[in-house]
Amino acid sequence: MSEVRILLEERSDGDRQFVGILTVVGRYGLEPVASACTQALADKTVSSDVILAILSKRHDEQPLEQVQLSAQLPLLTVVPIADCKRYDRLMKGSVYGTA
């Protein structure tokens, strides 16, 4: 965390950012905050927003529920293909195109 503090001191709002990081120690604990700081340093993305996002992702997100497929919907047998050229053709001279 001291490395994060040193890096943030170089910024105009570094004190505010570091205080924001310190305020979540009570919520997450010192070890998780230090671990998030270590990850931000390793990723070379040191900021309070990044560190808070790491903490939030690790501790706050609930696992997603599996979506139950409806028996009324048909299953796809052909995988849809993204074709950006269709958009280009539409824009070049179609009724709806303006270019």
Secondary structure, DSSP 4 states (H G I P E B T S, - for coil): -HHHHHHHHTSTTHHHHHHHHHHTHHHH-HHHHHHHHHHHHHHT--SHHHHHHHHHHHHTPPPPPPPPPPTTSPPPSS-----HHHHHHHHHHSTT---
